[in-house]
Amino acid sequence: MNMNLTKLRYTDSVYTFFSDYGKYNKFSNKQYRGKYICDACGKEYLWKTSLKRHKREECGKERRFICALCGKRFKHKHHLKDHQQHLHNL
């Protein structure tokens, strides 16, 4: 078994493993490109429901959760908590 696998992230939190970048490039550019595209920002999604959620909750919305220690902004409260735990050791 090849233990040198590359983990790459796709939209909709789909994770896939590839043994080399060439295989990733072939995979990402041909078969599994998102077929649902946001007309405002160009982000691609594999599922229509994900595009709807993106438009409703994310696209064009201000990042409303702000780190009191460094001022970095986040769209989701749990991302702020993760940031504070890992970066600021809170």
C-alpha positions as CSV (number, residue, x, y, z in Angstrom):
1,M,0.0,0.0,0.0
2,N,1.3,3.4,-0.9
3,M,1.6,5.6,2.2
4,N,2.6,8.8,0.3
5,L,-0.9,9.9,-0.5
6,T,-1.9,13.5,-0.9
7,K,-5.1,14.7,0.7
8,L,-6.9,17.4,-1.2
9,R,-10.1,19.3,-0.3
10,Y,-13.0,19.8,-2.7
11,T,-16.1,22.0,-2.2
12,D,-18.9,20.4,-0.2
13,S,-16.3,18.9,2.1
14,V,-15.5,15.9,-0.1
15,Y,-12.1,14.6,0.5
16,T,-10.1,12.4,-1.9
17,F,-6.7,10.9,-1.8
18,F,-4.2,10.7,-4.6
19,S,-0.7,9.2,-4.9
20,D,0.6,12.1,-7.0
21,Y,-0.4,15.5,-8.2
22,G,-0.8,14.4,-11.8
23,K,-3.7,12.1,-10.9
24,Y,-5.2,14.9,-8.8
25,N,-5.0,17.3,-11.7
26,K,-6.6,14.8,-14.1
27,F,-9.4,14.1,-11.6
28,S,-10.2,17.6,-10.7
29,N,-10.1,19.1,-14.2
30,K,-12.2,16.6,-16.0
31,Q,-14.6,14.4,-14.1
32,Y,-15.7,16.1,-10.9
33,R,-15.8,19.8,-11.5
34,G,-18.7,21.4,-9.8
35,K,-21.7,21.7,-12.1
36,Y,-23.5,24.3,-10.0
37,I,-21.8,27.7,-10.2
38,C,-22.6,30.8,-8.2
39,D,-23.3,33.6,-10.6
40,A,-22.1,36.2,-8.0
41,C,-18.7,34.8,-7.0
42,G,-17.9,31.9,-9.3
43,K,-17.6,29.2,-6.6
44,E,-18.4,25.7,-7.9
45,Y,-20.5,23.1,-6.1
46,L,-21.3,19.5,-6.8
47,W,-24.8,19.7,-5.5
48,K,-27.6,22.2,-6.1
49,T,-28.5,22.2,-2.4
50,S,-25.0,23.3,-1.6
51,L,-25.2,26.2,-4.0
52,K,-28.5,27.3,-2.5
53,R,-27.0,27.2,1.0
54,H,-24.0,29.2,-0.2
55,K,-26.2,31.9,-1.7
56,R,-28.4,32.0,1.3
57,E,-25.8,32.0,4.0
58,E,-22.4,32.9,2.6
59,C,-22.1,34.7,-0.7
60,G,-21.8,38.5,-0.2
61,K,-22.3,38.2,3.6
62,E,-20.0,40.0,6.0
63,R,-18.0,37.8,8.3
64,R,-19.7,38.7,11.5
65,F,-17.7,36.7,14.1
66,I,-14.6,38.6,15.1
67,C,-11.7,37.4,17.2
68,A,-11.2,39.8,20.1
69,L,-7.5,39.1,20.2
70,C,-6.4,39.7,16.6
71,G,-9.5,41.0,14.7
72,K,-9.7,38.2,12.2
73,R,-13.3,37.7,11.0
74,F,-15.2,34.5,10.4
75,K,-18.5,33.5,8.8
76,H,-19.2,30.8,11.4
77,K,-18.9,30.8,15.2
78,H,-17.3,27.4,15.3
79,H,-14.5,28.6,12.9
80,L,-13.8,31.5,15.4
81,K,-13.7,29.0,18.3
82,D,-11.3,26.7,16.3
83,H,-9.1,29.7,15.5
84,Q,-9.0,30.8,19.1
85,Q,-8.2,27.4,20.4
86,H,-5.4,26.7,17.9
87,L,-3.8,30.1,17.4
88,H,-4.4,31.8,20.7
89,N,-4.5,28.6,22.9
90,L,-7.8,29.6,24.6
